[in-house]
Amino acid sequence: MMLSLNMANKGPSYGMSREVQSKIEKKYDEELEERLVEWIVVQCGPDVGRPDRGRLGFQVWLKNGVILSKLVNSLYPDGSKPVKVPENPPSMVFKQMEQVAQFLKAAEDYGVTKTDMFQTVDLFEGKDMAAVQRTLMALGSLAVTKNDGHYRGDPNWFMKYVATVCMRKVLDWANPLVKAQEHKREFTESQLQEGKHVIGLQMGSNRGASQAGMTGYGRPRQIIS
């Protein structure tokens, strides 16, 4: 079942927000999208259908929160599903956002860390679909790591969650060093000499200054008419 892209209601971006949005969209991985779609279909069953290819299609497919709720429920045994899934997909905006919020709560309870969680607006308004991918990757990695019999699909689709967390810590440690290296400035000998010359001029600008006419602290100044 292919979903219409007309369901997405994303307003235009202007100025700096457009530039930021463009950078965020470049982080979206279409190859990763294919892997996540395959996993969701295998995990939830063919009834969830398939999205139109691309970032917008992926957003529309997940936007009302129903498929996400079915996904996280499928990782739990019968009788302990964390999210109530309505028989008919919600059509009202606040109901859809509420459904997404329930998924996020269940994903966090399952073990996804806050740093891996997307915000409701990231999905609902398409602000950061790369963050949505990150959450789903973390969820799949956890399911593979737990190995409790509820994961369906190829285990090689995801890294073990422990390895994922360690990789992120290494990147977090390395990023400041990389940025510092990028901003490191090197000066030539002539530039250093020029800098000393400027400082010398500034220091010499007070030469010849006199305290004549100034009085000591607390003494009245004499005015000669």
C-alpha positions in Angstrom: 0.0 0.0 0.0 1.5 3.3 -1.1 0.7 6.4 0.9 0.0 9.7 -0.6 2.5 12.5 0.0 -0.2 15.0 0.2 -0.8 14.1 3.8 2.4 16.0 4.9 1.8 19.5 5.9 5.2 21.1 6.2 5.4 24.9 6.0 8.2 26.6 4.1 11.5 27.5 5.7 13.1 30.9 5.3 16.5 32.5 5.9 18.7 30.8 8.5 16.0 28.2 9.3 16.1 27.1 5.6 19.9 26.7 5.8 19.7 24.7 9.0 16.9 22.5 7.6 19.0 21.9 4.5 21.9 20.7 6.6 19.6 18.4 8.6 18.1 16.9 5.5 21.5 16.1 4.2 22.1 13.8 7.2 19.1 11.7 6.2 20.2 8.3 4.9 18.1 6.8 2.1 19.9 3.5 2.2 19.2 3.3 5.9 15.6 4.1 5.2 15.4 0.9 3.0 16.8 -1.2 5.8 14.4 0.3 8.4 11.4 -0.2 6.1 12.4 -3.8 5.6 12.7 -4.4 9.3 9.4 -2.7 10.2 7.5 -4.7 7.6 9.1 -8.0 8.8 8.6 -7.1 12.5 5.0 -5.8 12.2 3.7 -7.8 9.2 2.6 -6.8 5.7 -0.5 -5.0 6.9 1.6 -1.9 7.6 2.2 -1.5 3.9 5.2 0.3 2.5 6.0 4.0 2.1 6.8 6.0 -1.0 10.6 6.1 -1.3 12.4 9.1 0.2 12.4 11.2 3.3 8.9 12.6 2.8 7.4 9.3 2.1 9.0 7.8 5.2 7.7 10.7 7.3 4.1 10.3 6.0 4.2 6.5 6.7 5.1 7.0 10.3 3.5 10.3 11.1 0.3 9.3 12.8 2.3 7.1 15.3 0.3 3.9 14.6 3.1 1.9 12.8 5.6 3.1 15.4 3.3 1.8 18.2 2.8 -1.5 16.5 6.6 -1.8 16.1 7.4 -1.2 19.8 4.5 -3.5 20.8 5.9 -6.3 18.7 9.0 -6.3 20.9 7.0 -7.3 23.9 5.2 -10.6 24.7 1.4 -10.8 24.4 -0.4 -9.4 27.4 2.2 -6.7 28.1 2.0 -4.5 25.1 3.0 -0.9 26.3 1.0 1.1 23.8 -2.7 1.0 23.0 -3.2 1.0 19.2 -6.6 2.4 18.0 -8.6 0.3 15.5 -8.8 3.3 13.2 -5.8 5.5 12.6 -6.2 8.9 14.4 -7.1 11.7 12.0 -6.9 14.6 14.5 -3.5 16.3 14.9 -3.4 16.1 18.7 -4.3 12.4 18.6 -1.6 11.6 16.2 1.0 13.5 18.2 -0.2 11.8 21.3 0.2 8.4 19.6 3.8 9.3 18.7 4.5 10.5 22.2 3.3 7.1 23.5 5.7 5.3 21.2 8.6 7.5 22.5 7.7 6.7 26.1 7.6 3.0 25.3 10.9 3.2 23.4 12.6 4.9 26.3 11.2 2.3 28.8 12.5 -0.4 26.4 16.0 1.1 26.9 16.6 3.7 24.2 18.6 6.5 25.7 17.4 10.1 25.7 20.2 11.1 23.4 18.9 8.7 20.8 15.3 9.9 21.0 13.7 12.1 18.5 11.2 14.8 19.4 7.6 14.6 18.3 8.0 17.6 16.1 11.0 16.0 14.3 8.6 13.5 12.9 5.3 15.3 12.8 6.6 18.4 11.0 9.5 16.6 9.3 12.0 18.8 11.1 14.7 16.1 11.6 13.9 12.7 10.0 17.6 11.7 10.5 16.8 11.8 14.3 13.8 9.5 13.7 16.2 7.1 11.9 18.5 7.3 14.8 15.8 6.3 17.3 14.7 3.4 15.2 18.3 2.2 14.8 18.7 2.3 18.5 15.5 0.4 19.0 16.5 -2.3 16.5 20.0 -2.5 18.1 18.5 -3.0 21.5 16.1 -5.7 20.2 19.0 -7.6 18.7 21.1 -7.2 21.8 18.4 -8.5 24.1 17.9 -11.6 22.0 14.7 -12.5 23.8 12.9 -14.1 20.9 10.8 -11.1 19.9 13.1 -9.6 17.3 12.2 -10.6 13.7 14.5 -10.0 10.7 18.2 -10.2 9.9 20.3 -9.6 13.1 23.0 -8.1 10.8 20.7 -5.2 10.1 21.7 -3.7 13.4 24.8 -3.4 15.6 24.7 -4.7 19.1 23.6 -1.8 21.3 26.7 -1.9 23.6 28.9 -1.5 20.5 26.7 1.4 19.3 27.0 3.2 22.7 30.8 2.7 22.8 31.1 4.0 19.2 29.1 7.2 20.1 31.3 7.8 23.2 34.4 7.6 21.0 32.9 10.0 18.5 31.8 12.4 21.4 35.4 12.3 22.7 37.0 12.8 19.3 34.7 15.6 17.9 36.1 18.4 20.2 39.6 17.4 19.2 38.7 17.5 15.5 37.1 20.9 15.9 40.0 22.3 17.8 42.3 21.1 15.1 40.1 22.7 12.4 40.3 26.1 14.2 44.0 25.9 14.9 45.7 29.0 13.6 49.3 29.2 12.5 51.2 32.6 12.1 54.2 33.3 10.0 57.3 34.9 11.4 56.5 38.2 9.7 53.0 38.2 11.2 54.4 37.7 14.7 56.9 40.5 14.2 54.1 42.8 13.0 52.1 42.0 16.1 55.0 42.9 18.3 55.3 46.2 16.4 51.6 47.1 17.0 51.9 46.3 20.7 55.0 48.5 20.9 53.2 51.4 19.3 50.3 51.1 21.7 52.6 51.1 24.7 54.5 54.1 23.3 51.4 56.1 22.7 51.5 57.3 26.4 55.1 58.5 26.2 55.5 62.1 26.9 52.3 62.2 28.9 52.5 64.5 32.0 50.7 64.8 35.3 51.2 68.6 35.3 48.1 70.4 36.4 46.9 67.3 38.4 46.5 67.5 42.1 47.0 64.8 44.7 44.1 62.9 46.0 42.0 64.9 48.5 43.7 68.2 47.8 41.7 71.1 46.4 42.7 72.3 43.0 43.8 75.9 42.9 42.2 78.1 40.2 44.1 81.3 39.3 41.8 83.8 37.7 
